[in-house]
Every structure is written in structure tokens, then in C-alpha cells.
């Protein structure tokens, strides 16, 4: 069974940093792309960053230069380093992947950017 667990969210002031982690189990992790998305209540979920099996990374335009996605194929984890956070980054952040024809999501971690 594929299982994803996010951690690392919290409250941070504008300009601050957070590092989100996503622990993945139940798949041959190194073979799959993993994504981070975020959602604000009442708005559509937004894809923020992706890292594929070859460590190729893609970012949504608003986070380019501020967020960095990385992966550790030994510990089966994906990270999202978020710097210079702004109030508009406030959201629930989810990691997710597609495997065996199915989409698997974690439960999310809340990130709140406020002074």
C-alpha cells in the first residue's frame, strides 16, 4: 500500500523559511516522480514543484527562485525547502505521486505565513 506522510509545516513570518518533508512507502521510490501541491480553502489545488526519477525539477512560476525540491532515494523522502515565504504561500501543502495507474496523496501539512 502506497503511503505518504508530510511534516515540517508551521507558522512563519514573511521572509522566513520552512523545510517540508514527505516520507514515502509502499513503492519502489526511486522509479517515480513526486510532486508538491498546495491548496487554500475555496481555491483549486495548485501544483508547486515536481522532481522526477532522474532528479529533473520543475516549479510553478510564483515559487521559482524561492522553493527547492529535492529527494533522497536512500531514505525514500522528498523535501521542499521554502525560502522568503510570503503570506500568499499560506496553504495546506501535499505531496503526491502517481503509481500503478493510481494517484496517491498525503494528508497535508499546514503552512501559515503571517506577522
Secondary structure, DSSP 8 states (H G I E B T S, - for coil): --EEEEE--EEE-TT--EEEEEEEESS-GGGS-EEEEEE-TTS--EEEEEE-TT--EEE-GGGTTTEEEEEETTTTEEEEEE-S--GGG-EEEEEEEEETTEEEE---EEEEE--
